[in-house]
């Protein structure tokens, strides 16, 4: 079952908004990094069937869940196994991601038992995966393309600095 958090719903709504800008074609290519259950990729495809949606995850188990969800919803999303943009060769009009962003020693992790730790924590400051995505993304975006990331409530300033460095 797909039950995204409100923050993830905001990510999907934001993606749908930017995909309506004049610079983006009517059938844009979208990539969901760290797709997990496929909630973001499938919500985007459901809302805009013309989207060409691809999704990547490092976990084979997560990909199996995402593929089963896509089949159950009869949504055509291309899934692949990989670590962020490591196995990607195409260019995209938007890359969206809800990556792990919790600091490895955050005390709240103990209460988050529904998801595997690798889907939640990302280094001492929680930004290791976001750093990797931001540094790799420019090479995979069409001119005028968008990188949309979910991050922690207290990470806006460091994420902004990373984006300014690479974009």
C-alpha positions in Angstrom: 0.0 0.0 0.0 1.2 3.5 -0.8 0.8 6.1 1.9 3.2 8.9 1.4 3.9 11.4 4.1 2.7 15.0 3.6 6.3 16.1 2.8 6.4 13.6 0.0 3.0 14.7 -1.3 4.5 18.3 -1.4 7.4 17.0 -3.4 5.0 15.4 -6.0 2.9 18.6 -6.2 6.0 20.7 -6.7 7.2 18.4 -9.5 3.8 18.6 -11.2 3.9 22.4 -11.0 7.4 22.8 -12.5 6.5 20.3 -15.2 3.9 22.8 -16.5 6.4 25.5 -17.2 6.8 26.6 -20.8 10.4 25.2 -21.1 9.2 21.6 -20.4 7.7 19.5 -23.2 4.3 17.9 -22.8 5.8 14.4 -22.5 8.8 15.1 -20.3 11.3 12.5 -19.0 11.3 12.2 -15.2 13.6 10.2 -12.9 12.7 9.3 -9.3 15.9 8.5 -7.4 15.6 6.1 -4.4 12.1 5.2 -5.4 11.4 2.8 -2.5 7.8 1.7 -2.8 7.4 3.8 -6.0 5.1 6.3 -4.4 6.6 9.4 -6.0 7.1 7.9 -9.4 3.6 6.3 -9.5 1.9 9.5 -8.2 3.5 11.5 -11.0 2.6 8.9 -13.7 -1.0 8.7 -12.4 -1.4 12.5 -12.4 0.2 13.0 -15.8 0.0 9.8 -17.9 2.1 11.4 -20.7 5.1 11.6 -18.4 8.0 9.2 -19.3 8.8 8.1 -15.7 11.9 6.1 -14.7 12.8 5.1 -11.2 16.0 3.8 -9.6 16.6 2.2 -6.2 19.6 0.5 -4.7 17.4 -2.1 -2.9 16.2 -5.0 -5.0 13.5 -5.6 -2.4 12.3 -2.0 -2.7 12.2 -2.3 -6.5 10.1 -5.5 -6.3 7.6 -3.6 -4.1 7.6 -0.7 -6.5 7.1 -2.9 -9.5 4.3 -4.8 -7.8 2.6 -1.4 -7.0 3.0 -0.3 -10.6 1.4 -3.5 -11.9 -1.5 -3.2 -9.4 -2.1 0.4 -10.4 -1.5 -0.4 -14.1 1.0 2.4 -14.5 3.9 2.2 -16.9 7.1 3.2 -15.0 10.5 1.9 -15.9 12.4 0.6 -12.9 16.1 -0.1 -12.6 18.6 -1.1 -10.0 21.4 1.3 -9.1 22.9 3.7 -6.7 21.6 7.2 -7.4 22.8 8.2 -10.9 25.5 5.6 -11.2 23.7 3.4 -13.8 21.8 6.2 -15.5 22.6 7.2 -19.1 19.6 9.3 -20.2 18.8 13.0 -19.6 15.7 14.2 -17.8 13.5 17.3 -17.5 13.2 16.6 -13.8 14.9 14.5 -11.3 13.0 14.0 -8.1 14.2 12.3 -4.9 13.2 11.6 -1.3 16.6 10.4 -0.3 17.8 9.4 3.2 18.5 12.6 5.0 18.5 11.8 8.7 21.8 12.2 10.6 23.2 8.8 11.5 23.2 9.5 15.3 19.7 11.2 15.4 17.8 9.9 18.4 14.6 9.7 16.4 15.9 6.8 14.3 15.2 4.4 17.1 11.5 5.0 16.6 11.5 4.6 12.9 11.3 0.9 12.5 9.0 0.6 9.4 11.8 1.4 6.9 15.3 0.0 6.7 18.0 2.3 8.2 19.7 2.7 4.8 16.5 4.4 3.5 16.6 6.9 6.3 20.1 7.8 7.5 22.8 9.4 5.5 26.1 10.1 7.2 26.9 12.2 10.3 24.9 15.3 9.1 22.3 13.4 7.1 23.5 14.9 3.8 25.8 12.3 2.3 23.3 11.1 -0.2 22.0 14.6 -1.0 25.6 15.7 -1.7 26.1 12.8 -4.1 22.8 13.4 -5.9 23.5 17.2 -6.3 27.0 16.6 -7.6 25.9 14.1 -10.2 22.6 15.6 -11.3 23.8 18.4 -13.6 25.2 15.9 -16.1 21.8 14.2 -16.4 19.4 17.1 -16.6 18.2 18.7 -19.9 18.9 22.5 -20.1 16.3 24.1 -17.9 15.7 20.8 -16.1 14.8 20.6 -12.4 16.3 18.8 -9.4 13.7 18.5 -6.7 14.8 17.1 -3.3 13.1 16.3 0.0 15.3 17.1 2.9 15.1 17.6 6.7 13.4 20.6 8.3 16.8 21.9 9.5 18.8 21.3 6.3 17.6 24.1 4.0 20.7 26.2 4.3 23.3 23.5 3.7 21.2 22.0 0.8 20.9 25.5 -0.7 24.7 25.9 -0.4 25.3 22.6 -2.2 22.9 23.5 -5.0 24.6 26.9 -5.5 27.9 25.1 -5.7 26.8 22.7 -8.4 24.2 24.7 -10.4 
